């Protein structure tokens, strides 16, 4: 009986031993998984007080640093890409990368990359001289940076900075193309040049005005851009227009 019992214990011990040997390998595989989108965020210093860090691009990364001491707070880089444009807005560090990806990082402490949005077909254009180093591609659509415009020759796309939600898209007119580098702000509007190849196109059609609610035209019915449940009461939304009046 004893030899049989010993054999049973030996058979049970073998799977347990193999499991213990495999555990370090499983743990190593877990930690070696590639980060989504090739993200690498390094926090260098603990955040003290309410001082808002300054932002800059350094080679292939975005860096936040303490304006009083010059010490780096955090660094964000992505494999195979480099930041072309950096847009600092309250609470956000928005960057456009050479592979056509737009990212939003928590500005205060770099604790997380809130969202990633790919700009379709933009990478080849961003690499060309026509892009002028991506000048004017990232544009805030309101003073607090709650809405962000990404301007490319083919379209203007607007995103809600809180969560990266795509709110509206304005395609360029046929035979025309937007020029981000020729965009200017006038009061609450972003004016974007849209030159056209047809000489008969009136100049009024070659300059587009937009804001956080979309293209500025008479009697528009824009969508509200607040987070769900937080739409301001003084902004008529398309959904409100379509609903029947309460009985």
Buried (B, 14 or more C-beta within 10 A) or exposed (E): EEEEEEEEEEEEEEEEEEEEEEEEEEEEEEEEEEEEBBBEBEBBBEBEEEEBBBBBBEEBBBBBBBEEEEEBBBBBBBEEBBBBBBBBBEBBBBBBBBBBBBBBBBBBBBEEBBBBBEBEEBBEBBEEEEBEEBBBBBBBBBEEBBBBBBBBBBBBBBBBBBEBBEBBEBEBBEEBBBBBBBBEEEEEBBBBBBBBEEEEBEEEEBEBEBBBBBEBEEEEEBBBBEEEEEBEEEBBBEEEEEEEEEE
